[in-house]
Amino acid sequence: MTGSVSPSNSRVRPTRSRGLAKTLPGVLISIFFLWYTFKGISFAQMRSLHVVRPVWLAGVVAFTVGSCTLRCVRWTRMMRSTRARFGVCARVLMTSLAANNILPLRIGDIMRVFTYAGDLGASPSVILSTVILEKLLDIFVLVLLFVSFMGPGVAPHSRQLAETLLAISSVGLLVLLVGARALEAVSRRLFARLPQSPKLAKVESWLLLALGCIREIGVTGSLLLLMQSVVIWGCEGMIFVSAARAIGLVTDRIGPWQAVSVANLSYLIPSSPGAIGTFEWAVKTSLVSHGAQTAPSALFGLALHAWLLISVTGAGGVIFLIHRARIHNHKPLLDEIETLPTELPLDTQLPRVD
């Protein structure tokens, strides 16, 4: 009948409208940062950007591949309690990274927790605990890089913010990696004293499974994860160094290293998917503070960001499409996203305290 709307469509449309309303402020923030970063830069200056040392492009490609591969290895290590294979973990992680670059509200991480729990043979709470640990490790190394390469011209409030983030991430890592066993026992005693209810049982199940997953990693495994994180961000830094050498960008030796830390911390600023605008602004600001010229720094940030988005999103997208074709999944991706749960389901299998 003309004008009729199915119940499923009537439910999906308002949901997508609310999603659009939530993403619009981020898009406006990205537009502002792009305007602020590139104002005063002429078209002639844009055309002047070109490769002067092509051999360094091989470094950009090699270190990009190395960074992505090591991220997959690290997450497989985090998922060791689930016995998930490297191939499955790599596929899920790359798909998640690609989705984060093109979809709002960190949908990629949400899909990793819910959509692919069955593929990984893990509960959503266990996967979520590894995602949190992954973010803490990355923030810790990034802030450590930022503090290590801060120049004398850094504003006092930026220095104070960096030191605060370093302290928070350090405490968070210590609590998760060293105190997981003690926290399990404390959590069990705490929930035993509280009134029994389905919601509290769900919270207890999620918390204990998450702590059990972290405990399985162990102290030695935690140190290995930290070392892997340092190597990962070393590869990311070398992407910046290689790209700067490729276009002949004039800056001091630590400029690209501060740029990689500030650019990736800019993902914490609410913006459009992929941190468009904030990334370019962060790169330009960092390089200019280390002696680079304004226009080349801004264009360098734009070109490098385009490479990172295209390479990571392209690789994750191809992996995603190949897997969907292999399992004969023809359901539209947006429809799958609409069916994601709004909260963690109840996990009934609790870890044992040794």
Summary of the structure (lengths in Angstrom):
residues: 354
radius of gyration: 22.2
end to end distance: 63.2
largest distance: 70.2
contacts: 1091
relative contact order: 0.15
helix: 77%
strand: 0%
